[in-house]
Amino acid sequence: MKLKQDFAPLYEAMKEYRQKRVVKFDVPGHKGGRGNRILSDFLGESCLKNDVNSMKPLDNLCHPVSVIKRAQELCADAFGAANSLFTVNGATGAVQAMIMSVCKSGDKIILPRNVHRSAINALVVCGAVPVYVNPEVNGELGIPLGMRPEEVELAIVRNPTAKAVLVNNPTYYGICSDLKKIVEIAHKHGLLVLCDEAHGTHFYFGEGLPVSGMAAGADMSAVSVHKTGGSLTQSAVLLMADTVAPDYVRQIVNLTQTTSASYLLMVSLDLARQNLALHGKEFYAKTVEFSEYARREINAIGGYYAFGEELCNGREFFAFDKTKLSVHTRAMGLAGIEVYDLLRDEYDIQIEFGDIGNILAIITGGDRSLDIERLVSALSEIKRLYGRSPAGLFDHEYINPTVDMPPQQAFYAEQETLPLEQTTGRVCSEFVMCYPPGIPILAPGERITRDILDYIKFAKEKGCSLTGCRDMQVGCLQVVR
């Protein structure tokens, strides 16, 4: 039975609390903003008055029994899940909770190598062992695609003790695997399916979009509602089917999540869910309209390739997220990060990311036609002013790894620090990645190759934000001794 989605229980409880004008002798210490006027003036008085602490009338995220519990029940219903948990550590926390709920030390999990760092971080923490299904790579775009179902099944057959399969739905570039088929295969072999849907909120409410994790029969899904769903940054939900025990998962979440959950983040999830349940269809129809228009206009410029559904092949590029504006830039002689920097520095346009050969602009129904036109015009001018021969540009974003030891073992192993150029052939004990998108170039336990070092060097030269390693300048790496 569907629940009434026009009600936001946490929001209503917070409004009622505000009206009582309660005298505050609890945290936070800014006391509704009176103790920090500069912050109050910057964020707004209403914001700080709603920045409250857990209490009986407002429930407690660690052990929800009233208004948060009801808000999570409404969320689960809206997303088509059996249960949901709010998280205030983004989809990062939800991804880690999914993995740590199904894997213990030494357990195997099957996943694509082009996962977000949060997934491999979970392996470092819990000691699970990755079995990577290397994604296919589009030769023209140089980007990793999805997993073929037959490759997933082969990995399961070769690793019969594996506990779960993790699937990106979609990737950062908007590419989807055949999720229904992967779920069918995994369940046939007794494995759970976990979905990283950090960029897939709209799959649950839009029309004509790829299938969502819950609709495909996945067991758990991590959804960054803040990315395309309208909640505040850092807020996300963990969705669960009835195949998992929600109270056990909550215990896992509580191992790492704060006991002082932000009510600003939680109420934003409550209100975003209400808004999407009531108006999501129209909101995402507008999103697709904006994205499709931008794609056509950018492709008409020449030199850029805003790719889309024309690349779907029913296999590793099974479906495409039409809301994503992913644009290949290498043909006009610029790395994606160079276009990213030019848009921000010269045109005051901030897009989501630029990597070696592509840029990504996140578009939602909250954009305006004028904003889309401004982006298209800026890209046209960048081509005219800065376009050149693509000779010498790096031609791929993904390098198949050689995994020599599990991430946890490598991360905690005896280590030594070496200059980049002296690390060829050694086993890395830390992460190196461009952020965003946060997909590791190197992860703990992987062998360092000349190709990887060339990629890192090129990324540094082009201005990518390299993160994850101990040396902030990325001149040295930690390797297993």
C-alpha positions as CSV (number, residue, x, y, z in Angstrom):
1,M,0.0,0.0,0.0
2,K,1.4,3.3,-1.1
3,L,1.9,6.0,1.6
4,K,0.7,9.6,1.3
5,Q,3.7,11.4,0.0
6,D,2.4,15.0,0.6
7,F,3.6,14.9,4.2
8,A,7.1,15.6,5.6
9,P,7.1,14.3,9.2
10,L,10.5,15.6,10.3
11,Y,9.9,19.0,8.7
12,E,6.6,19.3,10.6
13,A,8.2,18.3,13.9
14,M,10.9,20.9,13.4
15,K,8.4,23.6,12.6
16,E,6.5,22.7,15.8
17,Y,9.7,22.8,17.8
18,R,10.5,26.2,16.5
19,Q,7.1,27.6,17.4
20,K,7.6,26.6,21.1
21,R,10.6,29.0,21.5
22,V,12.4,26.4,23.6
23,V,15.2,27.8,25.9
24,K,18.4,26.1,24.6
25,F,20.8,24.6,27.2
26,D,22.0,21.9,24.8
27,V,24.3,21.9,21.8
28,P,25.0,23.5,19.3
29,G,26.8,26.2,21.1
30,H,25.9,29.0,18.7
31,K,22.4,29.0,20.4
32,G,20.4,29.5,17.3
33,G,22.9,32.0,15.9
34,R,23.1,34.4,18.8
35,G,26.6,33.1,19.7
36,N,28.0,33.6,16.2
37,R,26.5,36.6,14.4
38,I,28.9,36.5,11.5
39,L,27.8,32.9,10.7
40,S,24.1,33.8,11.3
41,D,24.4,36.8,8.9
42,F,26.1,34.6,6.3
43,L,23.8,31.6,6.4
44,G,20.7,33.3,7.6
45,E,19.0,33.3,11.0
46,S,16.5,30.6,10.0
47,C,19.2,28.2,9.0
48,L,20.9,28.5,12.4
49,K,17.7,28.2,14.3
50,N,17.0,25.0,12.5
51,D,20.5,23.6,13.3
52,V,19.4,21.6,16.4
53,N,20.4,18.6,18.4
54,S,18.8,15.2,18.8
55,M,16.0,15.2,21.3
56,K,12.8,13.2,21.9
57,P,10.5,15.4,19.9
58,L,12.9,15.3,16.9
59,D,14.0,11.7,17.2
60,N,17.6,10.4,16.8
61,L,19.1,9.1,13.6
62,C,21.2,6.5,15.4
63,H,18.0,4.9,16.8
64,P,15.0,6.3,15.0
65,V,11.6,5.6,16.6
66,S,9.3,8.5,15.7
67,V,9.5,11.3,13.1
68,I,12.8,10.2,11.5
69,K,11.5,6.7,11.4
70,R,8.4,7.9,9.6
71,A,10.4,10.1,7.2
72,Q,12.6,7.1,6.3
73,E,9.4,4.9,5.7
74,L,8.0,7.6,3.4
75,C,11.4,7.7,1.6
76,A,11.5,3.9,1.1
77,D,8.0,4.0,-0.3
78,A,8.7,6.8,-2.7
79,F,11.9,5.1,-4.0
80,G,10.2,1.7,-4.2
81,A,12.3,0.1,-1.5
82,A,11.4,-2.0,1.5
83,N,13.4,0.2,3.9
84,S,15.6,3.2,3.8
85,L,18.2,4.9,6.0
86,F,19.1,8.6,5.9
87,T,22.9,9.2,5.9
88,V,24.7,12.4,6.6
89,N,28.0,11.3,5.1
90,G,26.8,11.3,1.5
91,A,26.6,8.2,-0.7
92,T,30.2,7.6,0.4
93,G,28.9,6.5,3.8
94,A,26.1,4.5,2.2
95,V,28.4,2.7,-0.2
96,Q,30.7,1.8,2.7
97,A,27.8,0.6,4.8
98,M,26.5,-1.6,1.9
99,I,29.9,-3.3,1.5
100,M,30.5,-3.6,5.2
101,S,27.1,-5.1,5.8
102,V,27.7,-8.0,3.5
103,C,31.5,-8.5,3.6
104,K,33.8,-9.4,6.5
105,S,37.6,-9.7,6.4
106,G,38.7,-12.1,3.6
107,D,35.3,-12.2,1.9
108,K,35.3,-11.5,-1.8
109,I,33.2,-8.9,-3.6
110,I,32.8,-8.6,-7.4
111,L,32.9,-5.0,-8.7
112,P,34.1,-2.9,-11.6
113,R,37.5,-1.3,-11.2
114,N,36.1,2.1,-12.2
115,V,34.3,2.5,-8.8
116,H,34.4,5.5,-6.6
117,R,37.1,5.6,-4.0
118,S,34.5,5.1,-1.3
119,A,34.1,1.4,-2.3
120,I,37.8,0.7,-2.1
121,N,38.0,2.6,1.1
122,A,35.4,0.2,2.5
123,L,37.7,-2.7,1.5
124,V,40.6,-1.1,3.3
125,V,38.5,-0.8,6.5
126,C,36.7,-4.2,6.5
127,G,39.4,-6.3,4.8
128,A,37.2,-7.6,2.0
129,V,39.0,-8.7,-1.2
130,P,38.0,-7.2,-4.6
131,V,37.5,-9.3,-7.7
132,Y,37.6,-6.7,-10.4
133,V,35.6,-7.0,-13.6
134,N,37.5,-4.7,-15.9
135,P,35.1,-2.6,-17.9
136,E,35.3,-2.3,-21.6
137,V,36.8,1.0,-22.9
138,N,35.4,3.2,-25.7
139,G,38.4,3.7,-27.9
140,E,37.2,7.0,-29.3
141,L,36.3,8.6,-26.0
142,G,38.9,6.7,-23.9
143,I,36.4,6.2,-21.1
144,P,35.5,3.1,-19.1
145,L,32.0,1.7,-19.8
146,G,29.9,-0.8,-17.9
147,M,30.2,-4.5,-17.0
148,R,29.0,-7.2,-19.4
149,P,26.7,-9.7,-17.7
150,E,28.7,-12.6,-19.0
151,E,31.9,-11.2,-17.5
152,V,30.1,-10.8,-14.2
153,E,28.9,-14.5,-14.3
154,L,32.4,-15.6,-15.2
155,A,33.8,-13.8,-12.2
156,I,31.1,-15.4,-10.0
157,V,31.9,-18.9,-11.3
158,R,35.6,-18.4,-10.7
159,N,34.9,-17.0,-7.2
160,P,32.1,-19.2,-5.8
161,T,32.6,-17.9,-2.3
162,A,32.0,-14.2,-3.3
163,K,29.3,-12.5,-1.3
164,A,28.1,-9.7,-3.5
165,V,28.3,-7.8,-6.8
166,L,28.6,-4.0,-6.8
167,V,27.3,-2.1,-9.9
168,N,27.7,1.5,-10.9
169,N,24.3,2.8,-12.0
170,P,25.2,5.0,-13.8
171,T,28.9,5.8,-14.1
172,Y,30.0,9.4,-13.7
173,Y,29.7,9.6,-17.5
174,G,26.1,8.4,-17.5
175,I,26.8,4.9,-18.8
176,C,24.7,2.0,-17.4
177,S,25.2,-1.8,-17.4
178,D,22.4,-4.3,-18.0
179,L,21.5,-4.1,-14.4
180,K,18.4,-6.4,-14.6
181,K,20.5,-9.2,-16.2
182,I,23.3,-8.8,-13.6
183,V,20.8,-9.0,-10.8
184,E,19.3,-12.1,-12.3
185,I,22.7,-13.8,-12.6
186,A,23.9,-12.8,-9.1
187,H,20.7,-13.9,-7.4
188,K,20.8,-17.2,-9.3
189,H,24.3,-17.8,-7.7
190,G,23.2,-16.6,-4.3
191,L,25.0,-13.3,-4.3
192,L,23.5,-9.9,-3.2
193,V,23.6,-6.9,-5.6
194,L,24.7,-3.5,-4.4
195,C,24.2,-0.4,-6.5
196,D,26.2,2.7,-6.3
197,E,23.6,5.2,-7.5
198,A,25.3,8.3,-6.3
199,H,24.3,9.9,-9.6
200,G,21.0,8.1,-10.1
201,T,18.4,9.8,-8.0
202,H,16.4,10.7,-11.1
203,F,16.1,7.1,-12.2
204,Y,13.5,6.7,-9.5
205,F,11.2,9.6,-10.5
206,G,11.9,10.4,-14.2
207,E,10.4,8.8,-17.3
208,G,12.3,7.2,-20.1
209,L,15.5,6.9,-18.0
210,P,17.5,3.7,-17.3
211,V,16.1,1.3,-14.7
212,S,16.8,2.1,-11.0
213,G,18.5,-0.3,-8.6
214,M,15.3,-1.1,-6.7
215,A,13.2,-1.6,-9.8
216,A,15.9,-3.9,-11.2
217,G,15.7,-6.1,-8.0
218,A,19.0,-5.0,-6.4
219,D,19.3,-5.7,-2.7
220,M,20.8,-2.3,-1.6
221,S,21.4,1.0,-3.3
222,A,23.3,4.1,-2.2
223,V,21.7,7.3,-3.6
224,S,23.1,10.8,-3.4
225,V,19.9,12.7,-3.3
226,H,21.9,16.0,-3.0
227,K,23.4,15.5,-6.5
228,T,20.3,15.6,-8.6
229,G,17.4,15.4,-6.2
230,G,17.4,18.7,-4.4
231,S,18.6,18.0,-0.9
232,L,21.6,19.6,0.8
233,T,25.2,18.6,0.0
234,Q,26.3,15.5,2.0
235,S,22.8,14.1,2.4
236,A,22.0,10.7,0.9
237,V,19.8,7.6,1.4
238,L,20.6,3.9,1.7
239,L,17.8,1.9,0.1
240,M,17.2,-1.7,1.0
241,A,15.1,-4.6,-0.4
242,D,13.4,-7.1,2.0
243,T,16.4,-9.4,1.4
244,V,18.5,-7.6,3.9
245,A,18.0,-6.9,7.6
246,P,17.6,-3.1,8.0
247,D,18.4,-3.0,11.7
248,Y,21.7,-4.8,11.1
249,V,22.6,-2.4,8.3
250,R,21.7,0.5,10.7
251,Q,24.2,-0.9,13.2
252,I,26.9,-1.0,10.5
253,V,26.1,2.6,9.5
254,N,26.4,3.6,13.2
255,L,30.0,2.2,13.3
256,T,31.2,5.2,11.3
257,Q,28.5,7.8,11.1
258,T,28.4,10.7,13.5
259,T,26.1,10.5,16.5
260,S,25.4,14.2,16.0
261,A,23.6,14.0,12.7
262,S,22.7,17.4,11.1
263,Y,19.0,18.1,11.2
264,L,19.5,20.5,8.3
265,L,20.7,17.6,6.2
266,M,18.0,15.3,7.4
267,V,15.1,17.7,6.9
268,S,16.4,18.5,3.4
269,L,16.1,14.7,2.6
270,D,12.5,14.7,4.0
271,L,11.6,17.7,1.9
272,A,13.4,16.5,-1.2
273,R,11.6,13.2,-1.1
274,Q,8.3,15.0,-0.7
275,N,9.1,17.2,-3.7
276,L,10.3,14.4,-5.9
277,A,7.3,12.2,-5.1
278,L,4.9,15.0,-6.0
279,H,6.8,16.7,-8.8
280,G,9.7,14.6,-9.8
281,K,8.3,13.5,-13.2
282,E,7.9,17.1,-14.4
283,F,11.2,18.1,-12.9
284,Y,13.2,15.5,-14.7
285,A,11.3,15.9,-18.0
286,K,12.6,19.5,-17.9
287,T,16.1,18.2,-17.0
288,V,16.1,15.9,-20.1
289,E,14.8,18.7,-22.3
290,F,17.7,21.0,-21.2
291,S,20.3,18.2,-21.6
292,E,19.1,17.1,-25.1
293,Y,19.0,20.7,-26.3
294,A,22.6,21.3,-25.0
295,R,23.8,18.1,-26.6
296,R,22.5,19.1,-30.0
297,E,23.9,22.7,-29.8
298,I,27.3,21.6,-28.6
299,N,27.6,18.9,-31.3
300,A,26.7,21.6,-33.9
301,I,29.8,23.6,-32.8
302,G,32.2,20.9,-34.1
303,G,35.3,19.7,-32.4
304,Y,33.3,18.6,-29.3
305,Y,31.3,15.4,-29.0
306,A,28.4,15.4,-26.5
307,F,27.7,11.7,-26.7
308,G,24.4,10.0,-25.9
309,E,22.1,7.1,-26.6
310,E,23.5,6.6,-30.1
311,L,26.4,4.7,-28.4
312,C,24.2,2.2,-26.6
313,N,25.0,-1.3,-27.9
314,G,23.0,-3.5,-25.5
315,R,26.2,-4.8,-23.9
316,E,28.8,-2.9,-21.9
317,F,27.1,0.4,-23.0
318,F,23.6,-0.9,-22.2
319,A,21.8,2.3,-21.5
320,F,22.6,6.0,-21.2
321,D,21.4,8.6,-18.7
322,K,20.0,11.3,-20.8
323,T,20.3,13.9,-18.1
324,K,24.1,13.7,-18.2
325,L,25.9,16.3,-20.4
326,S,29.1,14.4,-21.0
327,V,31.3,16.1,-23.6
328,H,34.5,14.7,-25.3
329,T,37.0,17.5,-25.9
330,R,40.1,15.9,-27.2
331,A,39.3,16.3,-31.0
332,M,39.6,20.1,-30.6
333,G,43.0,19.8,-29.0
334,L,42.1,20.4,-25.4
335,A,42.1,18.1,-22.4
336,G,38.8,18.1,-20.5
337,I,40.5,19.7,-17.5
338,E,41.7,22.6,-19.7
339,V,38.2,23.3,-20.8
340,Y,37.0,23.0,-17.2
341,D,39.5,25.6,-16.1
342,L,38.7,28.0,-19.0
343,L,35.0,27.8,-18.3
344,R,35.5,28.7,-14.7
345,D,38.4,31.3,-15.0
346,E,37.3,33.1,-18.2
347,Y,33.5,32.7,-18.2
348,D,32.5,32.2,-14.6
349,I,30.9,28.8,-15.4
350,Q,31.4,26.0,-12.9
351,I,30.9,22.5,-14.3
352,E,31.1,19.2,-12.4
353,F,34.5,18.0,-13.6
354,G,37.1,17.9,-16.4
355,D,39.4,15.0,-16.8
356,I,41.9,14.0,-19.5
357,G,39.5,14.0,-22.4
358,N,36.1,14.9,-21.2
359,I,34.0,17.4,-19.3
360,L,30.7,16.8,-17.4
361,A,28.1,19.4,-16.7
362,I,25.3,18.4,-14.2
363,I,22.0,19.7,-15.4
364,T,18.7,19.6,-13.6
365,G,15.3,21.2,-13.9
366,G,16.6,23.8,-11.5
367,D,18.7,25.3,-14.4
368,R,17.5,28.1,-16.7
369,S,17.5,28.3,-20.5
370,L,19.8,31.3,-20.2
371,D,22.3,29.2,-18.3
372,I,22.3,26.5,-21.0
373,E,22.8,29.1,-23.7
374,R,25.7,30.7,-21.8
375,L,27.5,27.3,-21.5
376,V,27.0,26.6,-25.2
377,S,28.3,30.0,-26.2
378,A,31.3,29.7,-23.9
379,L,32.2,26.3,-25.4
380,S,32.0,27.8,-28.9
381,E,34.3,30.6,-28.0
382,I,36.8,28.3,-26.3
383,K,37.0,26.3,-29.5
384,R,37.5,29.4,-31.6
385,L,40.1,30.9,-29.3
386,Y,42.0,27.9,-27.9
387,G,41.3,25.0,-30.3
388,R,44.4,23.3,-31.7
389,S,45.7,19.9,-32.9
390,P,45.0,17.0,-30.6
391,A,48.5,15.6,-31.2
392,G,50.2,14.7,-27.9
393,L,47.1,14.4,-25.8
394,F,46.6,11.3,-23.6
395,D,44.0,9.1,-25.2
396,H,42.4,7.1,-22.4
397,E,41.0,7.6,-18.9
398,Y,41.2,4.0,-17.7
399,I,44.1,1.6,-17.2
400,N,43.5,-2.0,-16.3
401,P,45.1,-2.6,-12.9
402,T,47.4,-5.5,-11.8
403,V,46.3,-6.4,-8.3
404,D,49.1,-7.9,-6.3
405,M,47.5,-7.9,-2.8
406,P,44.2,-6.9,-1.1
407,P,43.8,-3.2,-0.4
408,Q,43.8,-3.6,3.4
409,Q,47.0,-5.6,3.4
410,A,48.8,-3.1,1.2
411,F,47.5,0.0,3.0
412,Y,48.7,-1.3,6.4
413,A,51.9,-2.9,5.1
414,E,55.5,-1.8,5.9
415,Q,56.1,1.0,3.5
416,E,58.7,3.3,2.0
417,T,58.5,6.6,0.2
418,L,59.9,6.8,-3.3
419,P,59.9,9.5,-6.0
420,L,57.4,8.8,-8.7
421,E,60.0,7.9,-11.3
422,Q,61.5,5.2,-9.0
423,T,58.2,3.4,-8.3
424,T,57.8,1.4,-11.6
425,G,57.2,-2.2,-10.8
426,R,56.5,-1.6,-7.1
427,V,53.2,-2.2,-5.3
428,C,51.3,1.0,-4.3
429,S,50.1,1.3,-0.7
430,E,48.0,4.4,-1.1
431,F,45.5,6.0,-3.5
432,V,46.1,8.4,-6.4
433,M,43.1,9.8,-8.2
434,C,41.8,12.8,-10.0
435,Y,39.0,14.4,-8.0
436,P,36.4,14.7,-9.2
437,P,35.5,12.0,-10.4
438,G,37.3,10.2,-7.6
439,I,38.0,6.9,-9.5
440,P,41.4,5.8,-8.4
441,I,44.2,5.7,-10.9
442,L,46.1,3.7,-8.4
443,A,44.6,1.9,-5.3
444,P,46.4,0.1,-2.5
445,G,47.7,-3.3,-3.6
446,E,48.1,-2.4,-7.3
447,R,51.3,-2.6,-9.2
448,I,52.7,0.7,-10.6
449,T,53.4,0.6,-14.3
450,R,55.0,3.0,-16.8
451,D,51.6,3.7,-18.3
452,I,50.2,4.7,-14.9
453,L,53.1,7.0,-14.2
454,D,52.7,8.6,-17.6
455,Y,49.0,9.2,-16.9
456,I,49.8,10.8,-13.5
457,K,52.4,13.0,-15.1
458,F,50.1,14.1,-17.9
459,A,47.3,14.8,-15.4
460,K,49.6,16.9,-13.3
461,E,50.8,18.9,-16.3
462,K,47.2,19.6,-17.4
463,G,46.1,20.8,-13.9
464,C,44.0,17.9,-12.7
465,S,43.4,17.9,-8.9
466,L,45.3,14.8,-7.9
467,T,44.3,13.5,-4.4
468,G,44.5,10.5,-2.2
469,C,48.2,10.2,-1.5
470,R,50.3,11.3,1.4
471,D,52.5,13.7,-0.6
472,M,50.2,16.7,-1.3
473,Q,52.3,17.5,-4.4
474,V,52.2,14.0,-5.7
475,G,55.9,13.9,-6.3
476,C,56.4,10.7,-4.2
477,L,54.4,7.6,-3.6
478,Q,54.1,5.2,-0.7
479,V,55.0,1.7,-1.8
480,V,55.0,-1.7,0.0
481,R,58.5,-2.3,1.4
